[in-house]
Amino acid sequence: MAEVALRNVVKRYGSYEAVRGISLEIPDTKFVALVGPSGCGKTTTLRMIAGLEDLSAGEISIGGRIINDVAPKNRDIAMVFQSYALYPHMTVAQNMSFGLKLRGMAKSDVKRRVEDAARILDIAELLNRRPGALSGGQRQRVAMGRAIVRNPKVFLFDEPLSNLDAKLRVQMRTEIKRIHQQVQTTTIYVTHDQIEAMTLADYIVVMNRGHIEQMGTPHEVYHAPKTRFVAGFMGSPAMNFIPCTLEQNASALSLRLSDGVSLPVPASRLQRYQPLAGKSVIFGLRPEHITEPRSEARGTFSEFMAVPDVVEPMGTEAMVFFKLGDAAVSGRVDSSASVPVAGEKLRLVANMAHMHLIDPESGAVV
Ligand code: ATP
């Protein structure tokens, strides 16, 4: 086990900078997810840690040792890819033990490691089968088994669940978390799926266009995003962004939307937002903070009327989509008693205690 550190790491392909000077410290035993849209540089970053790509500039260290010039096989890492890359002519046990035998490990040690990993992964009864006779989820487990037997300092995962169907993906997600809790190996996990990142990781690194927008715990990146990009990327359905003006009325502040709706800023935020009084801002609020009026609502809840154009029932809750000013907005209402109807007026409340304000020019959350 070891900590992993990246210092000002750059990757250029010709004149194109795919990774633009990122710095990152991953503590020993922690699970870190690199998340971001397609092309943001997450796989390139992972491949540089693995030694499959050279760095154009910067430094990577594992366990305090700079590994820029260390060959991949000597980095003491194990990588699990999206394509499991199992040998079809070998049994599960042979697939898992192949790398260890190549390294000249004693037969009895190899056997013990394979059996231990098979127990952790619950694939002991599959050891004599070939990959062709396994389900997708089982193959995924074998690919992980091959990484676990090596007892590496660091696990690297590149979108390991994207070949599985939705249900299996959720199951294997829990499985990966359980295995990490058991083996406690420092793990770096690349995914474009923010829910996978939220559910699995101790820390999330949100990447965008080759740089890091924010690193933090799942709670931090969700509840205290630093930029509009992070606010919009984490969370599904995405946070609502509503252009408005921050108005000063005596000592109070309120958000004036384009259709005249005015939403008061809670007293606890007055000091923070005072410097923006009179300015155009973007008001951010997650759908779960726009709901039907609730009996416990006090103080920070602001009521308004809306006419949803689309209603999506989801069981005990329904998503409602409507216009607020010129902005398309979604809310999440309790539908256990009755489901809202598209085209009919609906009373909603915005829980302003969860509001965010974004500077439209810099994209920074204020
Ligand atoms: P995805 O989720 O689609 O895999 P990603 O965030 O992992 O996206 P990368 O694969 O790291 O993205 O790619 C980052 C950028 O670098 C992309 O614009 C990609 O086109 C570019 N890139 C990657 N590999 C090469 C290469 N060998 N030559 C030139 N450009 C490359």
Residues whose N, C-alpha, C, O or C-beta is under 5 A from the ligand:
A	BS01	ATP	Y13 A18 P37 S38 G39 C40 G41 K42 T43 T44 T45 H192
